[in-house]
Amino acid sequence: MSFKTEAFVLRARPWQKADRLYDLFTVHEGVISAVLRSAAKPGNKLAGHLLPFSKVRIMIGRGRQDHLAGVATINDFSNLRGSLYNLSLASAIAELLLKDQSRGYKVKEFMLLEEVLTLLDNLDISAAKKLILVRTWLWKYLSLAGWQPQLDTCLICSQSIGAGKYVSGRGIICKDHDNSGTEVSAELVTWLKFINQADWHELVNQDINKNLNKEWLKISSLFYQSVYDKPSQALKLLAYG
Ligand SMILES: [Zn+2]
């Protein structure tokens, strides 16, 4: 059996002999791994289309081990690969996507990935802004994956609140319910709601002040820790500044 789908190339690894194993993010099944036979041999035409972070149309031959039977480039995001900094941000995104082994249609996640790679590919956006956009991507991505924090009402008494204490991965509670915990300001709550709803055009034009950014970083690292049990290189880059 074989099928066609669109995919982003997340990672490539040497495999048996001259074969190469590709990890791909597909709209149909999320992350899949497929072998390209003889990928490392000179003149392999398909391998030339499988550059890191390219968007490709692929034909997958299904078997005990999926293999690539056809590849065509849709968008190769060449500017993205032209800068080490962009590559490190894109690699962080890939590393986090690779942790998600759930199958099934990933239409929204696929669109979100395309949007953030398009921003990384854009030469007019500064490096500092790109880092903020990729952090924002991670909040949006985790919200899609079922981790959207409850930020309008207290998790304990359901009272409507605009600031409070942060409960990792879940939302906020009134300050007086708990003596410990990390406080979140009204400004940060507003920011988190904003980044989750805003489109990228708004986000590109949005500036964040130093104090808010610092507070956002602190809450981000708590948030990611609650989702991913062990810290990764990607999270260091995105959540610890
Ligand atoms: Zn409460």
Residues whose N, C-alpha, C, O or C-beta is under 5 A from the ligand:
A	BS01	ZN	C154 I156 C157 S158 Q159 I173 C174
